Amino acid sequence: MASIVFGTTAGIAVLVGVVLFFRLRRKPETRVGAYVSATFLFLGAGVLTMGSISFGSLESAALRTLTAEERAEAVACDAAVLGAEETSNKLNGRYIWVLRLRVTPQEGSPYDIERTARLTSSMGERLERGNVVLPCLVARTDNTRIEIPALA
């Protein structure tokens, strides 16, 4: 969601910058203002674009919840935490952690995946020590879509 907001705001900033530049550039007394304002708007749009890319990458690797239909068809599994690493990124007061998990579904063989999750400091430190097994659900059609209720 945050990536969409940042990306939309960046697009609006570029559009406003282009329109403002062409409107102010026409008169000699506002020409300098056109270059200065366009420069700042384009720099702001670049920063917003980088934020959009950053949040988009975090969202794509995040532990998303399953829909009600997927949850009804999901397979129960266990996720053993192989490692947890705190990143310097923070979202809504919680740090983003990168988790390396070994998922063992009731049907099938175990596999390793890496996901990000927003955790409190105490939960992250508990997972960082390892030897933690969390109950989870895995989508029947896509084994990379997992839901861990304890981390929600």
N, CA, C and O atoms as a GROMACS GRO file, in nm:
protein
  608
    1MET      N    1   0.082  -0.119   0.000
    1MET     CA    2   0.000   0.000   0.000
    1MET      C    3   0.086   0.126   0.000
    1MET      O    4   0.058   0.221  -0.073
    2ALA      N    5   0.191   0.126   0.081
    2ALA     CA    6   0.276   0.245   0.088
    2ALA      C    7   0.345   0.271  -0.045
    2ALA      O    8   0.366   0.387  -0.082
    3SER      N    9   0.381   0.165  -0.116
    3SER     CA   10   0.447   0.184  -0.245
    3SER      C   11   0.355   0.251  -0.345
    3SER      O   12   0.400   0.329  -0.428
    4ILE      N   13   0.226   0.221  -0.338
    4ILE     CA   14   0.129   0.283  -0.428
    4ILE      C   15   0.115   0.432  -0.396
    4ILE      O   16   0.110   0.515  -0.486
    5VAL      N   17   0.110   0.464  -0.268
    5VAL     CA   18   0.097   0.605  -0.227
    5VAL      C   19   0.219   0.685  -0.271
    5VAL      O   20   0.207   0.794  -0.326
    6PHE      N   21   0.338   0.630  -0.245
    6PHE     CA   22   0.461   0.699  -0.284
    6PHE      C   23   0.470   0.713  -0.436
    6PHE      O   24   0.506   0.820  -0.486
    7GLY      N   25   0.437   0.608  -0.509
    7GLY     CA   26   0.444   0.612  -0.654
    7GLY      C   27   0.346   0.711  -0.714
    7GLY      O   28   0.380   0.784  -0.806
    8THR      N   29   0.224   0.714  -0.662
    8THR     CA   30   0.123   0.809  -0.710
    8THR      C   31   0.165   0.952  -0.682
    8THR      O   32   0.150   1.040  -0.767
    9THR      N   33   0.217   0.976  -0.563
    9THR     CA   34   0.262   1.110  -0.527
    9THR      C   35   0.380   1.152  -0.615
    9THR      O   36   0.389   1.269  -0.654
   10ALA      N   37   0.468   1.061  -0.647
   10ALA     CA   38   0.581   1.092  -0.736
   10ALA      C   39   0.531   1.128  -0.875
   10ALA      O   40   0.581   1.222  -0.936
   11GLY      N   41   0.433   1.056  -0.924
   11GLY     CA   42   0.376   1.086  -1.056
   11GLY      C   43   0.309   1.223  -1.058
   11GLY      O   44   0.322   1.297  -1.155
   12ILE      N   45   0.238   1.256  -0.952
   12ILE     CA   46   0.174   1.389  -0.943
   12ILE      C   47   0.280   1.497  -0.936
   12ILE      O   48   0.264   1.602  -1.000
   13ALA      N   49   0.388   1.475  -0.862
   13ALA     CA   50   0.495   1.574  -0.851
   13ALA      C   51   0.561   1.599  -0.987
   13ALA      O   52   0.592   1.713  -1.021
   14VAL      N   53   0.582   1.494  -1.064
   14VAL     CA   54   0.640   1.511  -1.198
   14VAL      C   55   0.545   1.590  -1.287
   14VAL      O   56   0.588   1.681  -1.358
   15LEU      N   57   0.417   1.556  -1.284
   15LEU     CA   58   0.318   1.626  -1.366
   15LEU      C   59   0.310   1.774  -1.328
   15LEU      O   60   0.309   1.860  -1.416
   16VAL      N   61   0.305   1.804  -1.199
   16VAL     CA   62   0.301   1.943  -1.153
   16VAL      C   63   0.429   2.015  -1.192
   16VAL      O   64   0.425   2.131  -1.232
   17GLY      N   65   0.543   1.948  -1.180
   17GLY     CA   66   0.671   2.009  -1.216
   17GLY      C   67   0.677   2.046  -1.363
   17GLY      O   68   0.724   2.154  -1.398
   18VAL      N   69   0.630   1.958  -1.450
   18VAL     CA   70   0.632   1.986  -1.595
   18VAL      C   71   0.539   2.102  -1.629
   18VAL      O   72   0.578   2.193  -1.701
   19VAL      N   73   0.416   2.097  -1.577
   19VAL     CA   74   0.320   2.205  -1.605
   19VAL      C   75   0.370   2.338  -1.551
   19VAL      O   76   0.365   2.440  -1.621
   20LEU      N   77   0.419   2.338  -1.428
   20LEU     CA   78   0.469   2.461  -1.368
   20LEU      C   79   0.589   2.515  -1.444
   20LEU      O   80   0.600   2.636  -1.464
   21PHE      N   81   0.676   2.428  -1.487
   21PHE     CA   82   0.794   2.471  -1.562
   21PHE      C   83   0.755   2.541  -1.692
   21PHE      O   84   0.803   2.650  -1.722
   22PHE      N   85   0.666   2.477  -1.768
   22PHE     CA   86   0.628   2.536  -1.896
   22PHE      C   87   0.546   2.664  -1.881
   22PHE      O   88   0.553   2.753  -1.965
   23ARG      N   89   0.467   2.673  -1.773
   23ARG     CA   90   0.390   2.796  -1.751
   23ARG      C   91   0.480   2.912  -1.707
   23ARG      O   92   0.463   3.024  -1.755
   24LEU      N   93   0.573   2.887  -1.617
   24LEU     CA   94   0.658   2.994  -1.564
   24LEU      C   95   0.770   3.032  -1.660
   24LEU      O   96   0.822   3.144  -1.653
   25ARG      N   97   0.808   2.944  -1.748
   25ARG     CA   98   0.920   2.971  -1.838
   25ARG      C   99   0.885   3.073  -1.946
   25ARG      O  100   0.974   3.132  -2.007
   26ARG      N  101   0.758   3.094  -1.970
   26ARG     CA  102   0.715   3.183  -2.078
   26ARG      C  103   0.753   3.330  -2.054
   26ARG      O  104   0.787   3.401  -2.148
   27LYS      N  105   0.747   3.374  -1.929
   27LYS     CA  106   0.775   3.515  -1.899
   27LYS      C  107   0.918   3.529  -1.849
   27LYS      O  108   0.964   3.447  -1.770
   28PRO      N  109   0.988   3.631  -1.894
   28PRO     CA  110   1.127   3.649  -1.851
   28PRO      C  111   1.142   3.669  -1.700
   28PRO      O  112   1.241   3.623  -1.642
   29GLU      N  113   1.047   3.736  -1.637
   29GLU     CA  114   1.061   3.763  -1.493
   29GLU      C  115   1.037   3.638  -1.406
   29GLU      O  116   1.074   3.638  -1.288
   30THR      N  117   0.976   3.533  -1.461
   30THR     CA  118   0.952   3.411  -1.383
   30THR      C  119   1.036   3.293  -1.433
   30THR      O  120   1.018   3.180  -1.387
   31ARG      N  121   1.126   3.318  -1.526
   31ARG     CA  122   1.203   3.209  -1.586
   31ARG      C  123   1.294   3.141  -1.483
   31ARG      O  124   1.302   3.018  -1.481
   32VAL      N  125   1.360   3.218  -1.398
   32VAL     CA  126   1.448   3.160  -1.296
   32VAL      C  127   1.366   3.076  -1.198
   32VAL      O  128   1.406   2.967  -1.157
   33GLY      N  129   1.250   3.129  -1.161
   33GLY     CA  130   1.161   3.054  -1.071
   33GLY      C  131   1.117   2.922  -1.131
   33GLY      O  132   1.099   2.823  -1.060
   34ALA      N  133   1.101   2.920  -1.264
   34ALA     CA  134   1.061   2.796  -1.331
   34ALA      C  135   1.169   2.690  -1.315
   34ALA      O  136   1.139   2.574  -1.286
   35TYR      N  137   1.294   2.728  -1.335
   35TYR     CA  138   1.403   2.631  -1.323
   35TYR      C  139   1.422   2.585  -1.179
   35TYR      O  140   1.445   2.467  -1.153
   36VAL      N  141   1.412   2.678  -1.085
   36VAL     CA  142   1.430   2.642  -0.944
   36VAL      C  143   1.318   2.553  -0.895
   36VAL      O  144   1.343   2.449  -0.833
   37SER      N  145   1.193   2.591  -0.923
   37SER     CA  146   1.080   2.511  -0.874
   37SER      C  147   1.077   2.373  -0.940
   37SER      O  148   1.047   2.274  -0.875
   38ALA      N  149   1.107   2.368  -1.070
   38ALA     CA  150   1.109   2.238  -1.138
   38ALA      C  151   1.218   2.149  -1.082
   38ALA      O  152   1.199   2.028  -1.067
   39THR      N  153   1.333   2.207  -1.052
   39THR     CA  154   1.443   2.128  -0.995
   39THR      C  155   1.401   2.065  -0.863
   39THR      O  156   1.424   1.946  -0.841
   40PHE      N  157   1.340   2.143  -0.775
   40PHE     CA  158   1.299   2.090  -0.645
   40PHE      C  159   1.186   1.989  -0.658
   40PHE      O  160   1.184   1.889  -0.586
   41LEU      N  161   1.093   2.013  -0.748
   41LEU     CA  162   0.984   1.917  -0.767
   41LEU      C  163   1.037   1.785  -0.824
   41LEU      O  164   0.992   1.677  -0.783
   42PHE      N  165   1.130   1.792  -0.918
   42PHE     CA  166   1.185   1.669  -0.976
   42PHE      C  167   1.273   1.595  -0.875
   42PHE      O  168   1.274   1.472  -0.874
   43LEU      N  169   1.345   1.667  -0.791
   43LEU     CA  170   1.421   1.600  -0.684
   43LEU      C  171   1.328   1.531  -0.586
   43LEU      O  172   1.352   1.418  -0.545
   44GLY      N  173   1.221   1.601  -0.549
   44GLY     CA  174   1.121   1.540  -0.460
   44GLY      C  175   1.057   1.418  -0.522
   44GLY      O  176   1.034   1.318  -0.454
   45ALA      N  177   1.028   1.426  -0.652
   45ALA     CA  178   0.969   1.310  -0.721
   45ALA      C  179   1.067   1.193  -0.723
   45ALA      O  180   1.026   1.078  -0.711
   46GLY      N  181   1.194   1.221  -0.736
   46GLY     CA  182   1.295   1.115  -0.734
   46GLY      C  183   1.301   1.047  -0.598
   46GLY      O  184   1.312   0.924  -0.589
   47VAL      N  185   1.295   1.127  -0.492
   47VAL     CA  186   1.297   1.070  -0.357
   47VAL      C  187   1.172   0.986  -0.334
   47VAL      O  188   1.180   0.877  -0.278
   48LEU      N  189   1.057   1.035  -0.378
   48LEU     CA  190   0.933   0.958  -0.364
   48LEU      C  191   0.938   0.828  -0.446
   48LEU      O  192   0.887   0.726  -0.402
   49THR      N  193   0.999   0.834  -0.562
   49THR     CA  194   1.013   0.713  -0.644
   49THR      C  195   1.101   0.611  -0.573
   49THR      O  196   1.069   0.492  -0.573
   50MET      N  197   1.211   0.656  -0.513
   50MET     CA  198   1.296   0.564  -0.439
   50MET      C  199   1.221   0.504  -0.320
   50MET      O  200   1.238   0.386  -0.290
   51GLY      N  201   1.138   0.584  -0.253
   51GLY     CA  202   1.055   0.531  -0.145
   51GLY      C  203   0.957   0.428  -0.195
   51GLY      O  204   0.933   0.326  -0.130
   52SER      N  205   0.900   0.454  -0.311
   52SER     CA  206   0.806   0.360  -0.370
   52SER      C  207   0.874   0.227  -0.403
   52SER      O  208   0.820   0.120  -0.376
   53ILE      N  209   0.992   0.235  -0.459
   53ILE     CA  210   1.067   0.112  -0.492
   53ILE      C  211   1.105   0.037  -0.365
   53ILE      O  212   1.095  -0.085  -0.359
   54SER      N  213   1.149   0.112  -0.263
   54SER     CA  214   1.189   0.050  -0.137
   54SER      C  215   1.072  -0.022  -0.070
   54SER      O  216   1.084  -0.138  -0.030
   55PHE      N  217   0.959   0.048  -0.057
   55PHE     CA  218   0.843  -0.014   0.005
   55PHE      C  219   0.787  -0.126  -0.082
   55PHE      O  220   0.737  -0.226  -0.029
   56GLY      N  221   0.796  -0.111  -0.213
   56GLY     CA  222   0.749  -0.217  -0.302
   56GLY      C  223   0.828  -0.345  -0.283
   56GLY      O  224   0.771  -0.454  -0.284
   57SER      N  225   0.959  -0.332  -0.267
   57SER     CA  226   1.040  -0.453  -0.246
   57SER      C  227   1.011  -0.516  -0.111
   57SER      O  228   1.011  -0.638  -0.098
   58LEU      N  229   0.985  -0.434  -0.009
   58LEU     CA  230   0.949  -0.489   0.121
   58LEU      C  231   0.813  -0.557   0.116
   58LEU      O  232   0.794  -0.664   0.175
   59GLU      N  233   0.719  -0.495   0.046
   59GLU     CA  234   0.585  -0.552   0.038
   59GLU      C  235   0.584  -0.683  -0.041
   59GLU      O  236   0.508  -0.774  -0.010
   60SER      N  237   0.669  -0.691  -0.144
   60SER     CA  238   0.668  -0.812  -0.226
   60SER      C  239   0.723  -0.933  -0.152
   60SER      O  240   0.686  -1.046  -0.183
   61ALA      N  241   0.809  -0.910  -0.055
   61ALA     CA  242   0.867  -1.021   0.020
   61ALA      C  243   0.804  -1.040   0.156
   61ALA      O  244   0.850  -1.122   0.235
   62ALA      N  245   0.700  -0.967   0.184
   62ALA     CA  246   0.640  -0.969   0.318
   62ALA      C  247   0.554  -1.092   0.338
   62ALA      O  248   0.511  -1.157   0.243
   63LEU      N  249   0.529  -1.122   0.465
   63LEU     CA  250   0.439  -1.230   0.501
   63LEU      C  251   0.296  -1.179   0.492
   63LEU      O  252   0.241  -1.129   0.590
   64ARG      N  253   0.236  -1.191   0.375
   64ARG     CA  254   0.100  -1.145   0.355
   64ARG      C  255   0.002  -1.248   0.410
   64ARG      O  256   0.031  -1.367   0.415
   65THR      N  257  -0.113  -1.200   0.449
   65THR     CA  258  -0.214  -1.291   0.497
   65THR      C  259  -0.289  -1.352   0.379
   65THR      O  260  -0.296  -1.294   0.271
   66LEU      N  261  -0.345  -1.467   0.402
   66LEU     CA  262  -0.421  -1.536   0.299
   66LEU      C  263  -0.565  -1.485   0.301
   66LEU      O  264  -0.613  -1.437   0.403
   67THR      N  265  -0.631  -1.496   0.188
   67THR     CA  266  -0.772  -1.460   0.183
   67THR      C  267  -0.852  -1.568   0.256
   67THR      O  268  -0.799  -1.674   0.288
   68ALA      N  269  -0.979  -1.541   0.282
   68ALA     CA  270  -1.063  -1.638   0.353
   68ALA      C  271  -1.075  -1.769   0.275
   68ALA      O  272  -1.073  -1.877   0.334
   69GLU      N  273  -1.086  -1.759   0.143
   69GLU     CA  274  -1.097  -1.879   0.060
   69GLU      C  275  -0.967  -1.959   0.064
   69GLU      O  276  -0.968  -2.082   0.075
   70GLU      N  277  -0.853  -1.888   0.053
   70GLU     CA  278  -0.723  -1.956   0.058
   70GLU      C  279  -0.700  -2.020   0.194
   70GLU      O  280  -0.644  -2.129   0.204
   71ARG      N  281  -0.743  -1.950   0.300
   71ARG     CA  282  -0.724  -2.002   0.435
   71ARG      C  283  -0.805  -2.130   0.455
   71ARG      O  284  -0.760  -2.222   0.524
   72ALA      N  285  -0.925  -2.137   0.396
   72ALA     CA  286  -1.008  -2.257   0.410
   72ALA      C  287  -0.943  -2.376   0.340
   72ALA      O  288  -0.959  -2.490   0.386
   73GLU      N  289  -0.871  -2.353   0.231
   73GLU     CA  290  -0.807  -2.460   0.155
   73GLU      C  291  -0.661  -2.482   0.194
   73GLU      O  292  -0.598  -2.575   0.144
   74ALA      N  293  -0.607  -2.398   0.282
   74ALA     CA  294  -0.464  -2.402   0.314
   74ALA      C  295  -0.426  -2.530   0.387
   74ALA      O  296  -0.508  -2.596   0.450
   75VAL      N  297  -0.297  -2.562   0.377
   75VAL     CA  298  -0.240  -2.679   0.442
   75VAL      C  299  -0.165  -2.630   0.567
   75VAL      O  300  -0.089  -2.534   0.562
   76ALA      N  301  -0.188  -2.698   0.678
   76ALA     CA  302  -0.117  -2.663   0.800
   76ALA      C  303   0.031  -2.701   0.787
   76ALA      O  304   0.066  -2.800   0.723
   77CYS      N  305   0.117  -2.618   0.848
   77CYS     CA  306   0.260  -2.644   0.839
   77CYS      C  307   0.330  -2.585   0.962
   77CYS      O  308   0.268  -2.517   1.044
   78ASP      N  309   0.457  -2.613   0.972
   78ASP     CA  310   0.542  -2.555   1.076
   78ASP      C  311   0.653  -2.477   1.007
   78ASP      O  312   0.710  -2.523   0.908
   79ALA      N  313   0.684  -2.359   1.061
   79ALA     CA  314   0.793  -2.278   1.008
   79ALA      C  315   0.901  -2.267   1.116
   79ALA      O  316   0.883  -2.201   1.218
   80ALA      N  317   1.013  -2.332   1.091
   80ALA     CA  318   1.126  -2.325   1.183
   80ALA      C  319   1.212  -2.205   1.144
   80ALA      O  320   1.251  -2.191   1.028
   81VAL      N  321   1.240  -2.120   1.240
   81VAL     CA  322   1.320  -2.001   1.214
   81VAL      C  323   1.467  -2.041   1.212
   81VAL      O  324   1.524  -2.080   1.314
   82LEU      N  325   1.528  -2.029   1.095
   82LEU     CA  326   1.670  -2.060   1.080
   82LEU      C  327   1.756  -1.940   1.116
   82LEU      O  328   1.869  -1.955   1.162
   83GLY      N  329   1.701  -1.820   1.096
   83GLY     CA  330   1.775  -1.698   1.128
   83GLY      C  331   1.685  -1.578   1.112
   83GLY      O  332   1.589  -1.580   1.035
   84ALA      N  333   1.717  -1.474   1.184
   84ALA     CA  334   1.642  -1.348   1.176
   84ALA      C  335   1.743  -1.235   1.183
   84ALA      O  336   1.836  -1.237   1.263
   85GLU      N  337   1.722  -1.136   1.098
   85GLU     CA  338   1.814  -1.023   1.092
   85GLU      C  339   1.734  -0.893   1.086
   85GLU      O  340   1.645  -0.878   1.002
   86GLU      N  341   1.764  -0.802   1.175
   86GLU     CA  342   1.695  -0.673   1.179
   86GLU      C  343   1.754  -0.580   1.073
   86GLU      O  344   1.876  -0.568   1.060
   87THR      N  345   1.667  -0.516   0.997
   87THR     CA  346   1.712  -0.418   0.899
   87THR      C  347   1.705  -0.280   0.961
   87THR      O  348   1.655  -0.265   1.073
   88SER      N  349   1.753  -0.181   0.892
   88SER     CA  350   1.746  -0.045   0.944
   88SER      C  351   1.616   0.023   0.905
   88SER      O  352   1.592   0.138   0.942
   89ASN      N  353   1.530  -0.046   0.831
   89ASN     CA  354   1.402   0.010   0.789
   89ASN      C  355   1.298  -0.005   0.899
   89ASN      O  356   1.292  -0.107   0.968
   90LYS      N  357   1.217   0.098   0.913
   90LYS     CA  358   1.114   0.100   1.015
   90LYS      C  359   0.983   0.138   0.949
   90LYS      O  360   0.980   0.228   0.865
   91LEU      N  361   0.874   0.071   0.984
   91LEU     CA  362   0.743   0.100   0.928
   91LEU      C  363   0.643   0.101   1.042
   91LEU      O  364   0.623   0.000   1.109
   92ASN      N  365   0.580   0.215   1.063
   92ASN     CA  366   0.481   0.233   1.170
   92ASN      C  367   0.534   0.193   1.307
   92ASN      O  368   0.466   0.127   1.385
   93GLY      N  369   0.656   0.234   1.336
   93GLY     CA  370   0.715   0.211   1.468
   93GLY      C  371   0.775   0.074   1.490
   93GLY      O  372   0.829   0.048   1.597
   94ARG      N  373   0.768  -0.013   1.391
   94ARG     CA  374   0.826  -0.146   1.405
   94ARG      C  375   0.935  -0.164   1.300
   94ARG      O  376   0.923  -0.118   1.187
   95TYR      N  377   1.041  -0.232   1.341
   95TYR     CA  378   1.149  -0.260   1.247
   95TYR      C  379   1.110  -0.374   1.154
   95TYR      O  380   1.032  -0.462   1.190
   96ILE      N  381   1.167  -0.369   1.035
   96ILE     CA  382   1.149  -0.477   0.938
   96ILE      C  383   1.260  -0.579   0.962
   96ILE      O  384   1.378  -0.544   0.967
   97TRP      N  385   1.222  -0.704   0.976
   97TRP     CA  386   1.316  -0.812   0.998
   97TRP      C  387   1.314  -0.906   0.878
   97TRP      O  388   1.208  -0.931   0.821
   98VAL      N  389   1.430  -0.957   0.840
   98VAL     CA  390   1.440  -1.058   0.735
   98VAL      C  391   1.448  -1.193   0.805
   98VAL      O  392   1.538  -1.217   0.885
   99LEU      N  393   1.354  -1.280   0.773
   99LEU     CA  394   1.347  -1.412   0.836
   99LEU      C  395   1.382  -1.520   0.736
   99LEU      O  396   1.332  -1.521   0.623
  100ARG      N  397   1.468  -1.611   0.776
  100ARG     CA  398   1.497  -1.731   0.697
  100ARG      C  399   1.423  -1.846   0.764
  100ARG      O  400   1.448  -1.879   0.880
  101LEU      N  401   1.332  -1.907   0.689
  101LEU     CA  402   1.243  -2.007   0.746
  101LEU      C  403   1.256  -2.141   0.672
  101LEU      O  404   1.279  -2.144   0.552
  102ARG      N  405   1.241  -2.248   0.746
  102ARG     CA  406   1.228  -2.380   0.686
  102ARG      C  407   1.084  -2.424   0.711
  102ARG      O  408   1.043  -2.452   0.824
  103VAL      N  409   1.007  -2.427   0.602
  103VAL     CA  410   0.865  -2.459   0.609
  103VAL      C  411   0.848  -2.609   0.588
  103VAL      O  412   0.896  -2.665   0.489
  104THR      N  413   0.779  -2.674   0.682
  104THR     CA  414   0.752  -2.817   0.673
  104THR      C  415   0.601  -2.838   0.669
  104THR      O  416   0.536  -2.841   0.773
  105PRO      N  417   0.545  -2.852   0.548
  105PRO     CA  418   0.401  -2.876   0.538
  105PRO      C  419   0.367  -3.018   0.579
  105PRO      O  420   0.452  -3.107   0.574
  106GLN      N  421   0.242  -3.040   0.621
  106GLN     CA  422   0.200  -3.175   0.658
  106GLN      C  423   0.200  -3.267   0.537
  106GLN      O  424   0.221  -3.388   0.549
  107GLU      N  425   0.178  -3.208   0.420
  107GLU     CA  426   0.181  -3.284   0.295
  107GLU      C  427   0.297  -3.232   0.212
  107GLU      O  428   0.292  -3.118   0.165
  108GLY      N  429   0.399  -3.311   0.192
  108GLY     CA  430   0.511  -3.268   0.109
  108GLY      C  431   0.640  -3.258   0.187
  108GLY      O  432   0.646  -3.286   0.307
  109SER      N  433   0.744  -3.217   0.116
  109SER     CA  434   0.876  -3.210   0.177
  109SER      C  435   0.908  -3.068   0.222
  109SER      O  436   0.850  -2.972   0.169
  110PRO      N  437   0.998  -3.052   0.319
  110PRO     CA  438   1.034  -2.919   0.369
  110PRO      C  439   1.112  -2.839   0.266
  110PRO      O  440   1.180  -2.895   0.180
  111TYR      N  441   1.100  -2.707   0.275
  111TYR     CA  442   1.172  -2.618   0.186
  111TYR      C  443   1.206  -2.489   0.262
  111TYR      O  444   1.140  -2.456   0.360
  112ASP      N  445   1.309  -2.419   0.216
  112ASP     CA  446   1.354  -2.295   0.280
  112ASP      C  447   1.304  -2.175   0.201
  112ASP      O  448   1.306  -2.175   0.078
  113ILE      N  449   1.260  -2.072   0.273
  113ILE     CA  450   1.221  -1.946   0.210
  113ILE      C  451   1.273  -1.831   0.296
  113ILE      O  452   1.310  -1.850   0.412
  114GLU      N  453   1.275  -1.714   0.238
  114GLU     CA  454   1.316  -1.593   0.308
  114GLU      C  455   1.204  -1.491   0.295
  114GLU      O  456   1.155  -1.466   0.185
  115ARG      N  457   1.163  -1.433   0.407
  115ARG     CA  458   1.055  -1.336   0.408
  115ARG      C  459   1.089  -1.220   0.501
  115ARG      O  460   1.177  -1.231   0.586
  116THR      N  461   1.018  -1.111   0.484
  116THR     CA  462   1.031  -0.999   0.576
  116THR      C  463   0.905  -0.989   0.660
  116THR      O  464   0.797  -1.029   0.618
  117ALA      N  465   0.921  -0.934   0.778
  117ALA     CA  466   0.807  -0.916   0.868
  117ALA      C  467   0.834  -0.796   0.956
  117ALA      O  468   0.948  -0.767   0.992
  118ARG      N  469   0.727  -0.726   0.992
  118ARG     CA  470   0.737  -0.616   1.088
  118ARG      C  471   0.720  -0.674   1.227
  118ARG      O  472   0.616  -0.730   1.260
  119LEU      N  473   0.824  -0.661   1.308
  119LEU     CA  474   0.822  -0.722   1.440
  119LEU      C  475   0.855  -0.621   1.547
  119LEU      O  476   0.922  -0.521   1.522
  120THR      N  477   0.806  -0.648   1.667
  120THR     CA  478   0.849  -0.570   1.782
  120THR      C  479   0.991  -0.614   1.815
  120THR      O  480   1.035  -0.721   1.773
  121SER      N  481   1.062  -0.533   1.890
  121SER     CA  482   1.201  -0.566   1.924
  121SER      C  483   1.210  -0.696   2.003
  121SER      O  484   1.300  -0.777   1.978
  122SER      N  485   1.118  -0.716   2.098
  122SER     CA  486   1.125  -0.838   2.180
  122SER      C  487   1.098  -0.963   2.096
  122SER      O  488   1.164  -1.065   2.115
  123MET      N  489   1.001  -0.957   2.005
  123MET     CA  490   0.972  -1.072   1.920
  123MET      C  491   1.089  -1.099   1.827
  123MET      O  492   1.126  -1.215   1.807
  124GLY      N  493   1.147  -0.995   1.769
  124GLY     CA  494   1.261  -1.012   1.680
  124GLY      C  495   1.381  -1.074   1.750
  124GLY      O  496   1.447  -1.161   1.694
  125GLU      N  497   1.408  -1.030   1.873
  125GLU     CA  498   1.521  -1.085   1.948
  125GLU      C  499   1.496  -1.231   1.983
  125GLU      O  500   1.590  -1.311   1.984
  126ARG      N  501   1.372  -1.267   2.012
  126ARG     CA  502   1.339  -1.406   2.042
  126ARG      C  503   1.361  -1.493   1.919
  126ARG      O  504   1.412  -1.605   1.930
  127LEU      N  505   1.321  -1.443   1.801
  127LEU     CA  506   1.339  -1.520   1.677
  127LEU      C  507   1.485  -1.523   1.635
  127LEU      O  508   1.528  -1.620   1.572
  128GLU      N  509   1.561  -1.419   1.669
  128GLU     CA  510   1.702  -1.410   1.629
  128GLU      C  511   1.784  -1.523   1.692
  128GLU      O  512   1.881  -1.570   1.632
  129ARG      N  513   1.745  -1.565   1.810
  129ARG     CA  514   1.818  -1.672   1.878
  129ARG      C  515   1.800  -1.807   1.808
  129ARG      O  516   1.880  -1.899   1.828
  130GLY      N  517   1.695  -1.819   1.728
  130GLY     CA  518   1.670  -1.945   1.656
  130GLY      C  519   1.599  -2.046   1.743
  130GLY      O  520   1.551  -2.014   1.851
  131ASN      N  521   1.591  -2.170   1.694
  131ASN     CA  522   1.524  -2.280   1.765
  131ASN      C  523   1.378  -2.246   1.797
  131ASN      O  524   1.327  -2.290   1.900
  132VAL      N  525   1.313  -2.170   1.712
  132VAL     CA  526   1.172  -2.136   1.730
  132VAL      C  527   1.096  -2.197   1.614
  132VAL      O  528   1.132  -2.179   1.498
  133VAL      N  529   0.989  -2.269   1.646
  133VAL     CA  530   0.903  -2.327   1.544
  133VAL      C  531   0.764  -2.265   1.560
  133VAL      O  532   0.704  -2.272   1.667
  134LEU      N  533   0.715  -2.205   1.452
  134LEU     CA  534   0.587  -2.137   1.455
  134LEU      C  535   0.487  -2.211   1.367
  134LEU      O  536   0.521  -2.253   1.256
  135PRO      N  537   0.363  -2.228   1.415
  135PRO     CA  538   0.262  -2.289   1.329
  135PRO      C  539   0.224  -2.192   1.218
  135PRO      O  540   0.218  -2.070   1.238
  136CYS      N  541   0.199  -2.246   1.100
  136CYS     CA  542   0.165  -2.160   0.987
  136CYS      C  543   0.070  -2.231   0.893
  136CYS      O  544   0.039  -2.349   0.909
  137LEU      N  545   0.024  -2.157   0.794
  137LEU     CA  546  -0.060  -2.209   0.687
  137LEU      C  547   0.007  -2.178   0.556
  137LEU      O  548   0.063  -2.070   0.538
  138VAL      N  549   0.002  -2.272   0.462
  138VAL     CA  550   0.060  -2.250   0.330
  138VAL      C  551  -0.051  -2.271   0.227
  138VAL      O  552  -0.131  -2.365   0.238
  139ALA      N  553  -0.055  -2.183   0.128
  139ALA     CA  554  -0.156  -2.194   0.024
  139ALA      C  555  -0.134  -2.322  -0.055
  139ALA      O  556  -0.020  -2.359  -0.084
  140ARG      N  557  -0.241  -2.388  -0.088
  140ARG     CA  558  -0.232  -2.515  -0.160
  140ARG      C  559  -0.175  -2.500  -0.300
  140ARG      O  560  -0.105  -2.589  -0.349
  141THR      N  561  -0.204  -2.386  -0.366
  141THR     CA  562  -0.161  -2.366  -0.504
  141THR      C  563  -0.022  -2.304  -0.516
  141THR      O  564   0.043  -2.322  -0.619
  142ASP      N  565   0.024  -2.232  -0.413
  142ASP     CA  566   0.153  -2.163  -0.420
  142ASP      C  567   0.223  -2.177  -0.286
  142ASP      O  568   0.184  -2.114  -0.188
  143ASN      N  569   0.327  -2.260  -0.280
  143ASN     CA  570   0.392  -2.286  -0.151
  143ASN      C  571   0.476  -2.169  -0.100
  143ASN      O  572   0.530  -2.176   0.010
  144THR      N  573   0.489  -2.061  -0.178
  144THR     CA  574   0.562  -1.944  -0.128
  144THR      C  575   0.469  -1.850  -0.052
  144THR      O  576   0.517  -1.759   0.016
  145ARG      N  577   0.338  -1.870  -0.062
  145ARG     CA  578   0.242  -1.788   0.011
  145ARG      C  579   0.211  -1.855   0.144
  145ARG      O  580   0.136  -1.953   0.150
  146ILE      N  581   0.269  -1.800   0.250
  146ILE     CA  582   0.246  -1.856   0.381
  146ILE      C  583   0.190  -1.750   0.473
  146ILE      O  584   0.208  -1.630   0.451
  147GLU      N  585   0.123  -1.795   0.577
  147GLU     CA  586   0.069  -1.705   0.679
  147GLU      C  587   0.109  -1.759   0.815
  147GLU      O  588   0.083  -1.875   0.848
  148ILE      N  589   0.172  -1.674   0.893
  148ILE     CA  590   0.212  -1.712   1.029
  148ILE      C  591   0.135  -1.623   1.126
  148ILE      O  592   0.172  -1.507   1.145
  149PRO      N  593   0.029  -1.675   1.187
  149PRO     CA  594  -0.055  -1.593   1.274
  149PRO      C  595   0.022  -1.528   1.391
  149PRO      O  596  -0.014  -1.419   1.433
  150ALA      N  597   0.124  -1.594   1.442
  150ALA     CA  598   0.200  -1.540   1.555
  150ALA      C  599   0.276  -1.412   1.517
  150ALA      O  600   0.311  -1.333   1.606
  151LEU      N  601   0.302  -1.390   1.389
  151LEU     CA  602   0.378  -1.272   1.346
  151LEU      C  603   0.288  -1.162   1.289
  151LEU      O  604   0.338  -1.057   1.249
  152ALA      N  605   0.158  -1.185   1.286
  152ALA     CA  606   0.067  -1.086   1.228
  152ALA      C  607   0.050  -0.965   1.315
  152ALA      O  608  -0.024  -0.873   1.279
   0.00000   0.00000   0.00000
